[in-house]
Amino acid sequence: MSGMRQAPGGPGMGSTGGPAGSGTPGMSAGVPMGGGMGRGRGPMQGGFGGGPMHGMIMPAAKPRDFRGSVRRLAGELRPEATKIGLVSVLAIIGVAAQVVAPRIMATATNLLFDGLVGKLLGNYMPAGTTQAQAEHILRAHNQGQVADMLSGMHVTPGVGVDFTAVGHTLLLLAGVYLLSAVFQWGSFYLMAGVSQRTVYRLRRDVDRKLGRLPLKYFDSHAHGDTLSRVTNDIDNIATTLQQSLTQILTSVFTIVGVLIMMFSISWVLALISLVVLPVAATTTMFIAKQSQKQFAAQWERTGALTGRVEETHTGHAIVKAFGHSQDAIRQFDAENESLYQASFRAQFISGVIQPTMNFLSNLNYVAIAVIGGVQVASGTMSLGGVQAFIQYSRQFTMPITQVASIMNVLQSTVASAERVFELMDEPEIVPEPARPVALENPVGRVVFDDVSFRYDPDVPLIQDLSEVVEPGETVAIVGPTGAGKTTLVNLLMRFYEIDGGRILVDGIDTREMTRDNLRHTFGMVLQDTWLFGGTIRENIAYGRENATEDQIVAAAQAAHVDHFVRTMPQGYDTVIGDDAANLSQGERQLLTIARAFLADPPILILDEATSSVDTRTEILVQKAMARLMHGRTAFVIAHRLSTVRDADSILVMNHGRIVEQGTHEELLARGGFYAELYSSQFVEPLAEAV
C-alpha cells in the first residue's frame, strides 16, 4: 500500500497515469480511485455503469454541436499540419496517375484497333492508299457509315498493328499504375503516423485529465461511461483519422479528376453520367436512413440480450436454486429472436445499397456503351475513348458511394470526439499549492477545525465539526447510514475539498501539502476489496515497492493469510484473475489487510475492514491489527459496534455532526444515542428471536 502510492496503470480506470507529483489521486491499499470510498460517497454512487450494460456503451449516433466539435478535432490535428499537407500532395499525385491511366489505356486500344482496321483495308485498297483516299473510295461504294467511322481514326491502309508502340504504351501504363500505388501507399503510411500520434496525444491528455478530476466526478458519472469515452470513443476517432480522412481526400480528388477527364472525352456522355448522380444519392440516402433505424434497434436489442445473459450468468446459482432455469431460457430465446429480427432487417436493408448502386451503374454503363458506340460509328469518338469513358464512369460512382458512407461515419466520429471533449472540459481538482509544505516524519496528530462540507450546495452534511486526534490514538467513527462517517475520511484524504474550516496533520493544513505527500501518510483498508490480475505475492507486494520475500510472508502471517495461501497449488505464485473468482470474499479481504500490514503507514484508515471474514478469523485479525495500530493513529469506521470497544475514543456521528464522544463504557453509561445504537444491534435481534 505504501501509504497512498500511485498505481502504475491498474485495471479499469486505474489510478490515472498523471505524472508523479501532479496530484493524481492514485490508489490506496488496493482501492482504485475511481471507486471512491465505498459507502456514502456522494449524491450519486459510482459503480461500474450502474447496470449490466456498462461495458456496451456505444458512441452517440449524432453530435450536438457538429461544427464546434469538428473545429476542435481539427485543432488536435494542428501539430501535424505539415505532414497532412504532404499527405494531400501525395494523394493528389497518386490520384492523378490513377486518373490518367485510362487515357493511356485508350491510346493502346486505339493503336490495336487502328492497326487491325488498317490491315483489313489493305486487303481491299491499292498499295499506297492514304486514309483520305480510302474514305473517298468507301463513300463512292456506298459505305458512308464505315467512312464516317474511319474519319475518327488514324489509319494507314495496308499497315497493321504497331506492336512496338503498343508495348511502349503498356509499359508507360504499368509505370503510371506503379507510380499511383507508391504515392497512395506513401499517403496512407504518413496518415497512419499522423492519426496515431494525434490519438496518442489525445489519450495522454485524457489520462492526465483523469488524474486531475475530483472524486466527485467519478461518484456522479457511471464508470462504464467514462471507460467508454477513454476506449471506445477514442478508438472510433483513431479509426476514422487513419482510414476515412485519407479516403475522403482521395475520393474528392478522384471525383474532380474523373469529371475533368470525362468532359475532355465527351461532354454528352459526361452529362448522362451526371444525371445518375442525384438518383443514386437520393436512393442511397433513403436506404441508409431506413437501415440506421434498424441498426439502432439492433444495438438496443443486442444490449438487452447481453444484459440478460450477464444477469443470468452472474446470478446463476440463484436461478438454479429457485428453479427458474426454464424461465431464463425462455427469456433468452425471446430476446434472441427479437435481436435476430432486428439484425436481419438491418443487414438486409443496408445490403440493398450495393446492388441498387450496381443497378444504376449498369444502366449508366448501357447508356454510355450505346451512345458511345453510335459516336464511334459516326466518327466523332474513338473506340479507346469509349473504353476510357466506361472506366471513368466506374471510377466515378465508387468514390461518391465512399464519401456518402464516410459522412455517416463522420457523424459517429464527431459525436465520439464531442464526448471526449466533454470529459476534457470537466472541472478539475483544486490546483496544488505553488509552494507546498512537505510533511516529513509524520507522527499522526490530526485536527478537524470547524470543518463544514456538503455534496449538494443546498443540503448541508457536515457542519462545524471540530475534533483533535492525538498521535497513536485509535478513533472509532460510528453512526447510522448517511451520518457522514466515510465522508469524514474522504475529506481527510482530500478526495473531496472541504467547504469551510481546516484539517491539520501534524499542524500543517492539508491544503498546503501536495495530495501525493498527504496520501503517502495514510494506509487504507476498505470493505470493498480490490485485487488486480496477478499472483498473490504481487497483490500483497503492491503495498510496498521492493518488498523482500520475508517481509511479504511476515505481512501475510500477521493478516492470517499465510495458512490458506500455502494450501493453494502454487502458493504465493497462485495467479488470481481480475475478479479474483478463485478466492472467497473473506480471503480477498485478508489479502488487502496483508497489503496494509506490509505498507506500515503512520496513519491507518480501516473502513469495515473485517466485515467479510468469519468470527474466529476476525478476532485473530483484530488482535493483529491491534499490534499494527500500536503507536499509530488509526481511524476505524464500523457498523458492528462490538468491534470498536477497545478504541481510545469513539466519535458518534449523526447528520454530519459529532453528537457524542467518549470510550465504549462512558457512552453506554451515558445512555444516549450510542447506547441506543448498541442496544439495537444486540437487544432487538435477541427479542425477535425470543
C-alpha positions as CSV (number, residue, x, y, z in Angstrom):
1,M,0.0,0.0,0.0
2,S,2.9,2.4,0.6
3,G,0.6,4.9,2.1
4,M,-1.4,6.3,-0.9
5,R,1.2,5.4,-3.6
6,Q,0.1,5.9,-7.2
7,A,-0.6,2.8,-9.3
8,P,1.4,2.1,-12.4
9,G,-1.6,1.7,-14.5
10,G,-4.0,-0.7,-12.8
11,P,-7.1,-2.2,-14.3
12,G,-10.2,-0.4,-15.3
13,M,-9.7,3.3,-14.8
14,G,-6.6,2.5,-12.9
15,S,-5.2,5.3,-10.9
16,T,-4.9,7.6,-13.9
17,G,-1.4,8.0,-15.1
18,G,-0.7,11.6,-14.3
19,P,2.9,12.4,-13.8
20,A,4.4,11.9,-10.4
21,G,3.6,14.8,-8.1
22,S,0.8,16.0,-10.3
23,G,-1.8,15.5,-7.7
24,T,-3.0,12.3,-9.3
25,P,-5.2,10.6,-6.8
26,G,-3.5,7.2,-7.2
27,M,-4.6,4.2,-5.3
28,S,-4.8,3.4,-1.6
29,A,-4.1,-0.1,-0.2
30,G,-5.7,-1.7,-3.1
31,V,-8.6,0.6,-4.0
32,P,-8.9,2.1,-7.4
33,M,-9.5,5.8,-7.0
34,G,-12.4,5.6,-9.4
35,G,-14.2,3.5,-6.8
36,G,-14.4,6.2,-4.2
37,M,-14.6,5.1,-0.6
38,G,-17.4,2.6,-0.8
39,R,-20.5,3.6,1.1
40,G,-21.9,7.1,1.4
41,R,-19.7,8.5,-1.3
42,G,-21.9,11.2,-2.6
43,P,-25.2,12.1,-4.2
44,M,-24.7,9.5,-6.9
45,Q,-23.0,6.2,-6.5
46,G,-20.2,5.4,-9.0
47,G,-20.5,1.7,-9.6
48,F,-19.5,0.3,-13.0
49,G,-22.1,1.7,-15.2
50,G,-25.0,1.1,-12.9
51,G,-26.2,-2.0,-14.8
52,P,-25.3,-5.0,-16.8
53,M,-24.6,-3.0,-20.0
54,H,-21.8,-0.9,-18.5
55,G,-19.3,-2.3,-21.0
56,M,-21.6,-1.9,-24.0
57,I,-21.9,1.9,-24.1
58,M,-21.8,2.9,-27.8
59,P,-20.7,6.3,-29.1
60,A,-23.6,8.7,-29.7
61,A,-25.3,8.5,-33.0
62,K,-25.1,12.2,-33.8
63,P,-23.2,15.1,-32.2
64,R,-25.0,18.0,-30.6
65,D,-22.5,20.7,-31.9
66,F,-21.1,19.2,-35.1
67,R,-19.2,22.3,-36.3
68,G,-17.8,23.2,-32.9
69,S,-16.6,19.6,-32.4
70,V,-15.1,19.4,-35.9
71,R,-13.2,22.6,-35.3
72,R,-11.8,21.3,-32.0
73,L,-10.9,18.0,-33.6
74,A,-9.2,19.8,-36.4
75,G,-7.3,21.7,-33.7
76,E,-6.0,18.4,-32.4
77,L,-4.5,17.8,-35.9
78,R,-2.8,21.2,-36.0
79,P,0.6,19.9,-34.9
80,E,0.5,17.5,-37.9
81,A,-0.4,20.2,-40.4
82,T,2.9,19.9,-42.4
83,K,2.5,16.1,-42.7
84,I,-1.2,16.4,-43.6
85,G,-0.2,18.8,-46.4
86,L,2.4,16.3,-47.6
87,V,-0.3,13.5,-47.4
88,S,-2.5,15.7,-49.6
89,V,0.2,16.2,-52.2
90,L,1.0,12.5,-52.3
91,A,-2.7,11.7,-52.6
92,I,-3.2,14.2,-55.5
93,I,-0.2,12.7,-57.4
94,G,-1.4,9.2,-56.8
95,V,-5.0,10.0,-57.9
96,A,-3.7,12.0,-60.9
97,A,-1.8,8.9,-62.0
98,Q,-4.8,6.7,-61.4
99,V,-7.0,9.1,-63.4
100,V,-4.6,9.4,-66.4
101,A,-4.2,5.6,-66.7
102,P,-7.5,5.0,-68.6
103,R,-6.4,7.6,-71.2
104,I,-3.1,5.8,-71.7
105,M,-5.1,2.5,-72.0
106,A,-7.3,4.2,-74.6
107,T,-4.2,5.0,-76.6
108,A,-3.1,1.3,-76.6
109,T,-6.7,0.3,-77.6
110,N,-6.7,2.8,-80.4
111,L,-3.3,1.6,-81.7
112,L,-4.6,-2.0,-81.7
113,F,-7.9,-1.2,-83.4
114,D,-6.4,1.3,-85.9
115,G,-3.8,-1.3,-86.9
116,L,-6.4,-4.0,-87.2
117,V,-8.6,-1.8,-89.5
118,G,-5.6,-0.7,-91.5
119,K,-4.6,-4.3,-92.2
120,L,-8.2,-5.1,-93.2
121,L,-8.3,-2.1,-95.6
122,G,-5.0,-3.2,-97.2
123,N,-6.9,-6.2,-98.5
124,Y,-9.3,-4.0,-100.5
125,M,-7.3,-0.9,-101.3
126,P,-4.4,-0.4,-103.7
127,A,-0.9,-0.1,-102.2
128,G,-0.1,3.5,-101.0
129,T,-3.7,4.5,-100.5
130,T,-4.0,7.2,-97.9
131,Q,-6.7,7.4,-95.2
132,A,-8.4,10.3,-97.0
133,Q,-8.4,8.3,-100.3
134,A,-9.8,5.3,-98.5
135,E,-12.6,7.3,-97.1
136,H,-13.4,8.7,-100.6
137,I,-13.4,5.2,-102.1
138,L,-15.7,3.9,-99.3
139,R,-18.2,6.7,-99.9
140,A,-18.1,6.1,-103.6
141,H,-19.1,2.5,-103.0
142,N,-22.0,3.5,-100.7
143,Q,-20.0,2.7,-97.5
144,G,-20.6,6.1,-95.9
145,Q,-21.1,4.8,-92.4
146,V,-17.7,2.9,-92.5
147,A,-16.1,6.1,-94.0
148,D,-17.6,8.1,-91.1
149,M,-16.1,5.7,-88.5
150,L,-12.8,5.8,-90.4
151,S,-12.7,9.6,-90.2
152,G,-12.4,9.4,-86.4
153,M,-9.4,7.1,-86.6
154,H,-5.7,7.3,-87.6
155,V,-5.4,4.5,-90.1
156,T,-2.8,3.7,-92.9
157,P,-4.3,1.2,-95.2
158,G,-2.2,-1.9,-95.5
159,V,-0.2,-1.1,-92.3
160,G,-1.0,-3.5,-89.4
161,V,-0.6,-3.1,-85.6
162,D,2.5,-1.2,-84.4
163,F,3.3,-3.6,-81.6
164,T,6.4,-1.6,-80.6
165,A,4.2,1.4,-79.9
166,V,1.7,-0.7,-78.1
167,G,4.4,-2.2,-76.0
168,H,5.8,1.2,-75.1
169,T,2.3,2.4,-74.2
170,L,1.6,-0.6,-72.0
171,L,5.0,-0.1,-70.2
172,L,4.0,3.5,-69.7
173,L,0.7,2.4,-68.3
174,A,2.4,-0.1,-65.9
175,G,4.7,2.7,-64.7
176,V,1.8,5.1,-64.1
177,Y,-0.1,2.4,-62.1
178,L,3.1,1.7,-60.1
179,L,3.6,5.4,-59.5
180,S,0.0,5.7,-58.3
181,A,0.4,2.8,-56.0
182,V,3.7,4.1,-54.5
183,F,2.2,7.6,-53.9
184,Q,-1.0,6.3,-52.4
185,W,0.9,3.9,-50.2
186,G,3.1,6.8,-49.1
187,S,0.0,8.9,-48.3
188,F,-1.6,6.1,-46.2
189,Y,1.8,5.4,-44.4
190,L,2.1,9.1,-43.5
191,M,-1.6,9.3,-42.5
192,A,-1.2,6.3,-40.2
193,G,1.6,8.1,-38.3
194,V,-0.5,11.3,-38.2
195,S,-3.6,9.6,-36.8
196,Q,-1.7,7.5,-34.3
197,R,0.4,10.4,-33.0
198,T,-2.8,12.5,-32.7
199,V,-4.7,9.8,-30.8
200,Y,-1.6,9.2,-28.7
201,R,-1.6,12.8,-27.6
202,L,-5.4,12.7,-27.1
203,R,-5.1,9.5,-24.9
204,R,-2.2,11.1,-23.0
205,D,-4.2,14.3,-22.3
206,V,-7.3,12.3,-21.3
207,D,-5.3,10.1,-19.0
208,R,-3.7,13.2,-17.3
209,K,-7.1,14.8,-17.2
210,L,-8.5,11.8,-15.3
211,G,-5.7,12.3,-12.8
212,R,-6.9,15.9,-12.2
213,L,-10.6,15.1,-11.9
214,P,-12.0,15.2,-8.4
215,L,-13.5,12.1,-6.8
216,K,-16.9,13.9,-7.2
217,Y,-16.7,13.3,-10.9
218,F,-16.3,9.5,-10.6
219,D,-19.1,9.4,-8.0
220,S,-21.5,11.3,-10.2
221,H,-20.7,9.6,-13.5
222,A,-21.2,5.9,-14.4
223,H,-17.7,4.3,-14.6
224,G,-18.8,2.4,-17.7
225,D,-19.5,5.7,-19.5
226,T,-16.1,7.1,-18.5
227,L,-14.4,3.9,-19.7
228,S,-16.3,4.1,-23.0
229,R,-15.1,7.7,-23.6
230,V,-11.5,6.7,-22.9
231,T,-11.6,3.5,-25.0
232,N,-14.5,3.2,-27.5
233,D,-14.7,6.8,-28.4
234,I,-11.0,7.4,-28.8
235,D,-10.7,4.2,-30.8
236,N,-13.5,5.4,-33.0
237,I,-11.7,8.7,-33.6
238,A,-8.4,6.8,-34.4
239,T,-10.1,4.5,-37.0
240,T,-11.7,7.5,-38.7
241,L,-8.5,9.6,-38.8
242,Q,-6.4,6.7,-40.2
243,Q,-8.8,5.4,-42.7
244,S,-11.6,7.8,-43.5
245,L,-9.6,11.0,-43.7
246,T,-7.2,9.7,-46.4
247,Q,-10.2,8.1,-48.1
248,I,-12.0,11.4,-48.2
249,L,-9.0,13.2,-49.8
250,T,-8.5,10.5,-52.4
251,S,-12.3,10.3,-53.1
252,V,-12.7,14.0,-53.6
253,F,-9.6,14.3,-55.8
254,T,-10.8,11.3,-57.8
255,I,-14.2,12.8,-58.4
256,V,-12.7,16.1,-59.6
257,G,-10.1,14.4,-61.8
258,V,-12.5,11.9,-63.3
259,L,-15.0,14.7,-64.1
260,I,-12.4,16.7,-65.9
261,M,-11.3,13.6,-67.9
262,M,-14.9,12.7,-68.7
263,F,-15.7,16.1,-70.1
264,S,-12.5,16.2,-72.1
265,I,-13.5,12.9,-73.8
266,S,-17.3,13.6,-74.4
267,W,-19.4,16.3,-72.7
268,V,-22.5,14.4,-73.9
269,L,-21.6,11.2,-72.1
270,A,-20.4,13.2,-69.1
271,L,-23.8,14.9,-68.7
272,I,-25.5,11.5,-69.0
273,S,-23.3,10.2,-66.1
274,L,-24.1,13.2,-64.0
275,V,-27.8,12.6,-64.4
276,V,-27.4,9.4,-62.5
277,L,-25.9,11.2,-59.5
278,P,-29.0,12.7,-57.9
279,V,-30.9,9.5,-58.4
280,A,-28.1,7.5,-56.8
281,A,-27.7,10.0,-53.9
282,T,-31.4,10.1,-53.2
283,T,-31.7,6.3,-53.3
284,T,-28.7,5.8,-51.1
285,M,-29.8,8.4,-48.5
286,F,-33.3,6.8,-48.4
287,I,-32.0,3.3,-47.9
288,A,-29.3,4.5,-45.4
289,K,-31.9,6.3,-43.3
290,Q,-34.0,3.2,-43.1
291,S,-31.0,1.0,-42.2
292,Q,-29.9,3.4,-39.5
293,K,-33.2,2.8,-37.7
294,Q,-32.8,-0.9,-37.9
295,F,-29.2,-0.7,-36.7
296,A,-30.3,1.4,-33.8
297,A,-32.8,-1.3,-32.9
298,Q,-30.1,-4.0,-33.4
299,W,-27.8,-2.3,-30.9
300,E,-30.6,-1.7,-28.5
301,R,-31.6,-5.4,-28.6
302,T,-28.0,-6.5,-28.5
303,G,-27.7,-4.6,-25.3
304,A,-30.8,-6.1,-23.9
305,L,-29.6,-9.6,-24.8
306,T,-26.2,-9.0,-23.4
307,G,-27.7,-7.7,-20.2
308,R,-29.9,-10.7,-19.9
309,V,-27.0,-13.1,-20.4
310,E,-24.8,-11.2,-17.9
311,E,-27.6,-11.0,-15.3
312,T,-28.4,-14.7,-15.6
313,H,-24.7,-15.7,-15.6
314,T,-24.0,-13.6,-12.6
315,G,-26.9,-15.0,-10.7
316,H,-26.5,-18.5,-12.0
317,A,-26.6,-20.1,-8.5
318,I,-29.8,-18.2,-7.6
319,V,-31.5,-19.1,-10.9
320,K,-30.8,-22.7,-10.2
321,A,-31.7,-22.6,-6.6
322,F,-35.2,-21.1,-7.3
323,G,-35.8,-23.4,-10.3
324,H,-36.0,-20.6,-12.9
325,S,-33.7,-22.2,-15.4
326,Q,-36.6,-22.8,-17.9
327,D,-37.8,-19.2,-17.4
328,A,-34.3,-17.9,-18.1
329,I,-34.1,-20.0,-21.3
330,R,-37.5,-18.7,-22.5
331,Q,-36.5,-15.1,-21.8
332,F,-33.2,-15.6,-23.6
333,D,-35.0,-17.2,-26.6
334,A,-37.4,-14.2,-26.7
335,E,-34.6,-11.7,-26.6
336,N,-32.5,-13.7,-29.1
337,E,-35.5,-13.8,-31.5
338,S,-36.0,-10.1,-31.2
339,L,-32.3,-9.5,-31.9
340,Y,-32.5,-11.8,-34.9
341,Q,-35.4,-10.0,-36.5
342,A,-33.7,-6.5,-36.0
343,S,-30.3,-7.8,-37.2
344,F,-31.9,-9.4,-40.3
345,R,-33.7,-6.2,-41.3
346,A,-30.7,-4.1,-40.6
347,Q,-28.3,-6.2,-42.7
348,F,-30.8,-6.8,-45.5
349,I,-31.7,-3.1,-45.9
350,S,-28.1,-1.9,-45.7
351,G,-27.2,-4.7,-48.2
352,V,-29.7,-3.3,-50.7
353,I,-27.5,-0.2,-51.2
354,Q,-24.7,-2.1,-53.1
355,P,-27.0,-3.9,-55.6
356,T,-29.0,-0.7,-56.1
357,M,-25.9,1.3,-56.9
358,N,-24.7,-1.6,-59.2
359,F,-28.1,-1.5,-61.0
360,L,-27.8,2.3,-61.6
361,S,-24.2,1.9,-62.5
362,N,-25.1,-0.8,-65.1
363,L,-27.9,1.5,-66.5
364,N,-25.3,4.2,-66.9
365,Y,-22.9,1.7,-68.5
366,V,-25.6,0.6,-71.0
367,A,-26.3,4.2,-71.9
368,I,-22.6,5.0,-72.3
369,A,-22.0,1.9,-74.4
370,V,-24.9,2.5,-76.7
371,I,-24.4,6.3,-77.2
372,G,-20.6,5.8,-77.3
373,G,-21.0,3.1,-79.9
374,V,-23.1,5.5,-82.0
375,Q,-20.4,8.1,-81.7
376,V,-17.7,5.7,-82.7
377,A,-19.7,4.7,-85.7
378,S,-20.2,8.3,-86.7
379,G,-16.5,9.1,-86.3
380,T,-17.0,11.6,-83.5
381,M,-15.3,9.4,-80.9
382,S,-12.7,6.7,-80.9
383,L,-13.1,3.2,-79.6
384,G,-10.4,3.8,-77.0
385,G,-12.2,6.9,-75.9
386,V,-15.4,4.9,-75.2
387,Q,-13.4,2.3,-73.3
388,A,-11.7,5.0,-71.2
389,F,-15.1,6.7,-70.5
390,I,-16.5,3.4,-69.3
391,Q,-13.6,3.0,-66.9
392,Y,-14.1,6.6,-65.7
393,S,-17.8,6.0,-65.2
394,R,-16.9,3.1,-63.0
395,Q,-14.3,5.2,-61.1
396,F,-16.8,8.0,-60.7
397,T,-19.5,6.1,-58.8
398,M,-17.2,4.4,-56.3
399,P,-15.8,7.5,-54.6
400,I,-19.3,9.0,-54.4
401,T,-20.5,5.9,-52.6
402,Q,-17.4,6.1,-50.3
403,V,-17.9,9.7,-49.5
404,A,-21.6,9.1,-48.7
405,S,-20.7,6.2,-46.3
406,I,-17.8,8.2,-44.8
407,M,-20.2,11.1,-44.0
408,N,-22.2,8.7,-41.8
409,V,-19.1,7.5,-40.1
410,L,-18.0,11.1,-39.5
411,Q,-21.3,11.7,-37.6
412,S,-20.4,9.0,-35.2
413,T,-16.8,10.1,-35.0
414,V,-17.6,13.7,-34.3
415,A,-20.1,12.5,-31.6
416,S,-17.2,10.5,-30.1
417,A,-14.9,13.5,-30.2
418,E,-17.6,15.6,-28.5
419,R,-17.9,13.0,-25.7
420,V,-14.1,13.1,-25.2
421,F,-14.0,16.9,-25.2
422,E,-16.8,16.9,-22.6
423,L,-14.6,14.9,-20.4
424,M,-11.7,17.2,-21.1
425,D,-13.8,20.2,-20.1
426,E,-14.9,18.8,-16.7
427,P,-13.9,20.9,-13.7
428,E,-10.6,19.8,-12.1
429,I,-9.5,19.4,-8.6
430,V,-8.1,22.4,-6.8
431,P,-4.6,23.0,-8.1
432,E,-1.6,22.1,-5.9
433,P,-0.1,25.0,-3.9
434,A,2.6,26.9,-5.6
435,R,4.9,26.3,-2.7
436,P,3.7,23.2,-0.9
437,V,4.8,22.3,2.6
438,A,6.3,18.9,2.9
439,L,5.2,16.6,5.7
440,E,8.3,14.7,6.8
441,N,8.5,12.1,9.6
442,P,4.8,12.4,10.5
443,V,3.7,11.5,14.0
444,G,-0.1,11.4,13.2
445,R,-1.7,14.3,15.1
446,V,-4.9,15.1,13.2
447,V,-7.1,18.2,13.9
448,F,-10.6,18.9,12.5
449,D,-11.1,22.6,13.0
450,D,-14.7,23.9,12.4
451,V,-15.0,21.7,9.2
452,S,-18.1,22.0,7.0
453,F,-18.9,20.2,3.8
454,R,-21.9,19.4,1.6
455,Y,-22.2,17.4,-1.6
456,D,-25.3,19.3,-2.7
457,P,-24.9,23.1,-2.2
458,D,-28.5,23.2,-0.8
459,V,-28.2,20.2,1.5
460,P,-25.8,20.6,4.5
461,L,-24.0,17.4,5.5
462,I,-21.1,18.2,7.9
463,Q,-21.2,21.4,9.8
464,D,-18.9,23.0,12.4
465,L,-17.1,19.7,13.1
466,S,-14.1,20.1,15.4
467,E,-12.0,17.2,16.9
468,V,-8.4,16.6,17.9
469,V,-6.9,13.1,17.4
470,E,-3.6,12.7,19.2
471,P,-0.7,10.6,17.8
472,G,-1.2,6.9,18.5
473,E,-4.9,7.1,19.3
474,T,-7.4,4.7,17.8
475,V,-10.5,6.6,16.9
476,A,-13.7,4.8,16.0
477,I,-16.3,6.6,13.9
478,V,-19.8,5.1,14.3
479,G,-23.3,6.2,13.4
480,P,-26.2,5.3,11.1
481,T,-26.0,5.1,7.4
482,G,-25.6,8.5,5.8
483,A,-24.3,10.1,9.0
484,G,-21.1,11.2,7.3
485,K,-18.6,8.6,8.6
486,T,-17.0,7.8,5.2
487,T,-17.3,11.4,4.1
488,L,-15.1,12.4,7.0
489,V,-12.4,10.1,5.7
490,N,-12.9,11.4,2.2
491,L,-12.2,14.9,3.4
492,L,-9.2,13.8,5.5
493,M,-7.7,12.2,2.3
494,R,-8.7,15.3,0.2
495,F,-10.8,13.1,-2.1
496,Y,-13.2,16.0,-1.6
497,E,-12.3,19.5,-0.7
498,I,-13.9,21.0,2.4
499,D,-16.2,24.0,2.1
500,G,-15.0,25.6,5.4
501,G,-12.7,25.2,8.3
502,R,-9.3,23.4,8.3
503,I,-7.9,19.9,8.6
504,L,-4.5,19.7,10.0
505,V,-2.0,16.9,10.0
506,D,0.9,17.5,12.4
507,G,-0.1,21.1,12.5
508,I,0.0,21.6,8.7
509,D,-3.1,22.4,6.7
510,T,-3.7,19.6,4.3
511,R,-4.4,22.1,1.6
512,E,-0.9,23.4,1.9
513,M,0.5,20.0,1.1
514,T,0.6,18.1,-2.2
515,R,-2.0,15.4,-2.3
516,D,0.7,12.8,-3.1
517,N,2.6,13.8,0.0
518,L,-0.5,13.8,2.1
519,R,-1.7,10.4,0.9
520,H,1.7,8.7,1.5
521,T,1.0,9.3,5.2
522,F,-2.1,7.1,5.1
523,G,-2.8,3.4,4.7
524,M,-6.3,2.2,4.0
525,V,-8.2,-1.0,4.1
526,L,-11.8,-0.8,2.8
527,Q,-14.8,-3.1,2.9
528,D,-14.9,-3.2,-0.9
529,T,-11.8,-5.2,-1.7
530,W,-9.7,-4.6,-4.9
531,L,-7.2,-7.1,-6.3
532,F,-5.6,-7.0,-9.7
533,G,-4.8,-9.8,-12.1
534,G,-1.5,-11.3,-10.9
535,T,0.0,-13.5,-8.3
536,I,-0.9,-13.4,-4.6
537,R,2.7,-12.3,-4.0
538,E,2.3,-9.4,-6.3
539,N,-1.0,-8.3,-4.8
540,I,0.5,-8.2,-1.3
541,A,3.7,-6.5,-2.5
542,Y,1.5,-3.8,-4.0
543,G,1.7,-2.3,-0.5
544,R,5.4,-1.6,-0.7
545,E,7.9,-1.2,-3.6
546,N,10.9,-3.6,-3.5
547,A,9.5,-5.6,-0.6
548,T,11.5,-8.7,0.3
549,E,10.1,-12.2,0.4
550,D,10.4,-12.3,4.2
551,Q,8.5,-9.0,4.5
552,I,5.7,-10.3,2.3
553,V,5.4,-13.6,4.2
554,A,5.6,-11.7,7.6
555,A,2.7,-9.4,6.5
556,A,0.7,-12.4,5.3
557,Q,1.2,-14.2,8.6
558,A,0.2,-11.1,10.5
559,A,-3.0,-10.9,8.5
560,H,-3.6,-14.7,8.8
561,V,-3.2,-15.1,5.1
562,D,-0.2,-17.4,5.0
563,H,-2.1,-20.6,6.1
564,F,-4.6,-20.6,3.3
565,V,-2.1,-19.4,0.7
566,R,0.1,-22.4,1.3
567,T,-2.8,-24.7,0.8
568,M,-3.2,-23.4,-2.8
569,P,-1.4,-25.3,-5.7
570,Q,1.2,-22.7,-6.4
571,G,1.2,-21.0,-3.0
572,Y,2.3,-17.3,-3.3
573,D,2.7,-17.8,-7.0
574,T,-1.0,-18.6,-7.5
575,V,-2.4,-16.3,-10.2
576,I,-5.8,-14.7,-9.4
577,G,-7.9,-13.1,-12.1
578,D,-9.2,-9.6,-12.3
579,D,-12.4,-10.7,-10.5
580,A,-10.5,-12.9,-8.0
581,A,-13.2,-15.6,-8.5
582,N,-10.9,-18.3,-7.2
583,L,-10.9,-16.6,-3.8
584,S,-13.7,-16.2,-1.3
585,Q,-14.7,-12.7,-0.2
586,G,-13.1,-13.2,3.2
587,E,-9.8,-14.4,1.6
588,R,-9.8,-11.3,-0.7
589,Q,-10.3,-9.1,2.4
590,L,-7.4,-10.7,4.2
591,L,-5.1,-10.1,1.3
592,T,-5.9,-6.4,1.3
593,I,-5.2,-6.4,5.1
594,A,-1.9,-8.1,4.4
595,R,-1.2,-5.4,1.9
596,A,-1.8,-2.8,4.7
597,F,0.5,-4.6,7.1
598,L,3.3,-4.6,4.5
599,A,2.8,-0.8,3.9
600,D,3.4,0.0,7.5
601,P,2.0,3.6,7.3
602,P,2.0,6.1,10.1
603,I,-1.8,6.7,9.9
604,L,-4.4,3.9,9.3
605,I,-7.9,4.1,8.0
606,L,-10.0,0.9,8.4
607,D,-13.4,1.0,6.9
608,E,-15.2,-2.1,8.0
609,A,-12.0,-4.0,7.3
610,T,-13.1,-7.3,8.8
611,S,-16.7,-7.3,7.6
612,S,-16.3,-10.3,5.3
613,V,-14.3,-12.7,7.5
614,D,-15.6,-15.2,9.9
615,T,-15.9,-14.6,13.6
616,R,-12.8,-16.6,14.6
617,T,-10.6,-15.0,11.9
618,E,-12.0,-11.6,12.8
619,I,-10.8,-12.0,16.4
620,L,-7.4,-13.1,15.2
621,V,-7.1,-10.2,12.7
622,Q,-8.3,-7.7,15.2
623,K,-5.5,-8.8,17.6
624,A,-3.0,-8.5,14.7
625,M,-4.4,-5.1,13.9
626,A,-4.1,-4.0,17.5
627,R,-0.4,-4.7,17.2
628,L,-0.3,-2.9,13.9
629,M,-2.1,0.1,15.2
630,H,0.0,0.4,18.3
631,G,1.8,3.7,18.3
632,R,-0.1,4.8,15.1
633,T,-3.1,7.0,14.7
634,A,-6.0,4.9,13.4
635,F,-9.4,5.8,12.2
636,V,-11.8,2.9,12.3
637,I,-15.2,3.1,10.6
638,A,-17.5,0.4,11.9
639,H,-21.2,-0.6,11.8
640,R,-20.8,-3.5,14.2
641,L,-20.2,-1.7,17.5
642,S,-18.7,-4.8,19.1
643,T,-15.5,-4.2,17.0
644,V,-14.8,-0.8,18.5
645,R,-15.0,-1.5,22.2
646,D,-11.2,-1.1,22.7
647,A,-10.9,2.2,20.8
648,D,-9.3,5.1,22.7
649,S,-12.1,7.3,21.6
650,I,-15.5,6.8,19.8
651,L,-17.0,9.5,17.7
652,V,-20.7,9.1,17.3
653,M,-21.9,10.9,14.2
654,N,-25.5,11.7,13.1
655,H,-26.5,14.1,10.3
656,G,-22.9,15.2,9.7
657,R,-22.2,16.2,13.3
658,I,-20.4,14.6,16.2
659,V,-23.3,14.1,18.7
660,E,-21.3,12.1,21.3
661,Q,-17.8,11.3,22.1
662,G,-16.1,9.0,24.7
663,T,-15.0,5.5,25.4
664,H,-17.3,2.5,24.9
665,E,-18.1,2.3,28.6
666,E,-18.6,6.0,29.0
667,L,-21.0,6.2,26.1
668,L,-23.0,3.2,27.3
669,A,-23.2,4.7,30.8
670,R,-24.4,7.9,29.3
671,G,-27.4,6.2,27.8
672,G,-27.6,8.4,24.8
673,F,-27.6,7.9,21.0
674,Y,-24.6,5.4,21.1
675,A,-26.4,3.3,23.7
676,E,-29.4,3.2,21.5
677,L,-27.4,2.1,18.5
678,Y,-25.6,-0.5,20.6
679,S,-28.8,-1.9,22.1
680,S,-30.5,-2.0,18.7
681,Q,-27.7,-4.4,17.4
682,F,-27.8,-6.8,20.4
683,V,-31.1,-6.4,22.2
684,E,-33.6,-6.2,19.3
685,P,-32.3,-9.3,17.5
686,L,-32.5,-11.2,20.8
687,A,-36.1,-10.0,21.4
688,E,-37.1,-11.1,17.9
689,A,-35.5,-14.5,18.4
690,V,-37.5,-15.0,21.6
